Amino acid sequence: MTKEVVDSAIEGLSDLGYAYDDGTFPALVDTENFRDTSRNTPANLAEALLWKLGKWKVYKKFAANYVSEDSLATKTDVVLFAFARHLKHKDNPIYDQHAMRALWAICGKLTDEEKKKCKSLLFDRKGKWKSVASGGDTIECYELFRRHLDNLVNVEGGPTKGKIDRLLMPLGQAIKKSTDSYEGFCHLCGWQSDG
């Protein structure tokens, strides 16, 4: 996968209406220098909004994951854990269901066992897309995502992680919107469905 292939795919997805939304997701700048200034109650408008949305505990855990180099992801917070890690160190990728779905579709190096974990993460027992990535393989899928993403970007002429992130999110969204089942996903990818 070269930088040119990624750029072309980003452009093609944009032409289809699937583009990285810079208005919704503006550039993250100087995130390595963030500090956790939160207290036991909200101290600014952003924190007050999180409190109102019922996300105060989620925010406090997110801030703790950002600050502590020793924190570990849990099965229920791996996406926010990964984002906190990305903010602290840009070499850590942004990870969510769309990125995982897209990587699964384009990475030809996943083992059969890794593909089973992806299926468990993203599809329910009826073979339909889950509304959010979940299940017993959430942490393992994050680790395999990181490993395979590193392999894609660590090649001569390869894209940066930032550039590939701008591909994976819209590609994952397009795949989910274009297919409604595991069988449809396999067909879209040109794979034999394992049922």
C-alpha positions in Angstrom: 0.0 0.0 0.0 1.6 3.2 -1.2 0.8 6.8 -0.3 -0.5 7.2 -3.9 -2.9 4.3 -3.5 -4.2 5.8 -0.2 -4.6 9.2 -1.7 -6.5 7.8 -4.7 -8.8 5.8 -2.4 -9.5 8.8 -0.3 -10.4 10.8 -3.4 -12.6 8.0 -4.7 -14.5 7.7 -1.4 -15.0 11.4 -1.3 -16.5 11.3 -4.8 -19.0 8.7 -3.4 -19.9 10.9 -0.5 -17.6 9.3 2.1 -15.0 11.9 3.1 -13.2 12.6 6.4 -15.3 15.4 7.9 -12.8 18.1 8.9 -15.7 20.2 10.3 -16.8 17.5 12.7 -13.2 16.3 13.3 -10.9 19.3 13.0 -7.1 18.8 13.3 -5.9 17.8 16.8 -3.0 20.1 17.6 -0.5 19.9 20.5 -2.4 17.1 22.2 0.8 15.7 23.7 0.8 18.6 26.1 -2.8 18.3 27.4 -3.1 18.1 31.2 -5.9 16.7 33.3 -7.1 19.7 35.3 -10.4 18.1 36.1 -11.6 18.0 39.7 -14.5 16.2 41.4 -17.0 18.5 39.7 -17.0 20.3 36.4 -14.8 23.4 36.2 -15.5 24.6 32.6 -18.1 24.5 29.9 -16.7 21.4 28.2 -16.8 19.5 31.5 -20.3 20.8 32.3 -21.5 19.6 29.0 -20.0 16.1 29.6 -21.7 16.1 33.1 -25.1 17.1 31.5 -24.7 14.3 28.9 -24.1 11.8 31.7 -20.5 11.2 30.6 -18.7 12.6 33.7 -17.3 9.2 34.8 -16.4 8.3 31.2 -14.5 11.6 31.0 -12.7 11.1 34.3 -11.6 7.6 33.1 -10.5 9.0 29.7 -8.4 11.7 31.5 -6.9 9.1 33.8 -6.0 6.9 30.7 -4.4 10.0 29.1 -2.3 10.9 32.1 -1.1 7.4 33.2 1.4 5.5 31.1 0.5 2.4 33.1 -3.3 2.3 32.4 -4.7 -0.6 30.6 -7.7 -0.8 28.2 -10.8 -2.7 29.3 -13.2 -4.5 27.1 -15.7 -1.6 27.4 -13.4 1.4 27.0 -10.8 0.3 24.4 -11.9 2.9 21.8 -11.5 5.8 24.3 -8.4 4.3 25.7 -6.9 4.1 22.2 -7.9 7.7 21.6 -6.3 8.9 24.8 -3.1 7.1 23.8 -3.3 8.7 20.3 -3.6 12.2 21.9 -0.6 11.5 24.1 1.6 9.9 21.4 0.6 10.5 17.7 2.2 7.2 16.8 -0.7 5.4 18.4 -3.5 5.1 15.8 -7.1 6.3 16.2 -9.2 3.1 16.6 -12.9 2.5 16.3 -15.3 0.1 14.6 -15.0 1.9 11.2 -11.3 1.8 11.2 -11.3 -1.9 12.2 -13.8 -2.7 9.6 -11.9 -1.0 6.9 -8.5 -2.5 7.9 -10.1 -5.9 7.9 -11.4 -5.4 4.4 -8.1 -4.1 2.9 -5.4 -6.0 4.9 -4.7 -9.3 3.2 -2.4 -10.5 6.0 -4.9 -11.3 8.8 -4.8 -14.9 9.9 -8.0 -17.0 10.1 -8.0 -16.6 13.8 -7.7 -12.8 13.6 -10.6 -12.7 11.0 -12.7 -14.6 13.5 -11.9 -12.0 16.2 -12.9 -9.2 13.8 -16.2 -11.0 13.0 -16.9 -11.4 16.7 -16.1 -7.7 17.3 -18.2 -6.3 14.5 -21.1 -8.7 13.8 -23.8 -10.1 16.0 -24.8 -13.7 16.1 -27.3 -13.2 13.3 -24.5 -12.0 11.0 -25.6 -8.3 11.1 -23.4 -5.3 11.9 -23.3 -4.4 15.6 -24.1 -0.8 16.3 -20.8 -0.5 18.1 -17.8 -2.8 18.3 -18.1 -5.0 21.4 -17.5 -8.4 22.8 -14.8 -10.5 24.3 -12.3 -9.7 21.6 -12.2 -5.9 21.9 -8.7 -5.6 23.4 -7.3 -8.3 21.1 -8.7 -6.6 18.1 -7.1 -3.3 19.1 -3.8 -5.0 19.4 -4.1 -6.7 16.0 -5.3 -3.4 14.5 -2.1 -1.7 15.8 0.1 -4.5 14.5 -1.3 -4.7 11.0 -1.5 -0.9 10.7 2.1 -0.7 11.6 2.9 -3.2 8.8 0.9 -1.1 6.3 2.7 2.1 7.1 6.2 0.8 7.6 7.0 0.2 4.0 9.0 2.3 1.6 6.7 4.9 0.1 3.9 3.9 2.5 1.3 6.3 3.9 1.5 7.9 7.3 -0.8 6.8 10.1 -2.5 10.2 9.9 -3.1 9.7 6.1 -4.4 6.2 6.5 -6.7 7.3 9.3 -8.3 9.7 6.8 -9.0 6.6 4.6 -10.1 4.1 7.2 -12.9 6.1 8.9 -14.8 6.9 5.7 -14.0 3.5 4.1 -15.4 1.7 7.2 -18.5 3.9 7.1 -19.0 3.2 3.4 -18.6 -0.5 3.9 -21.2 -0.6 6.8 -23.7 1.5 4.7 -23.1 -0.7 1.6 -23.6 -4.0 3.3 -25.9 -5.2 6.0 -24.6 -8.6 6.8 -21.4 -10.7 7.1 -22.3 -12.5 3.9 -22.7 -9.1 2.1 -19.4 -7.9 3.6 -17.6 -11.1 2.3 -19.2 -10.6 -1.1 -18.1 -6.9 -1.2 -14.5 -8.0 -0.4 -14.5 -10.8 -2.9 -14.2 -13.5 -0.1 -15.8 -16.8 0.3 -18.3 -16.5 3.2 -17.7 -19.0 6.0 -21.3 -18.8 7.1 
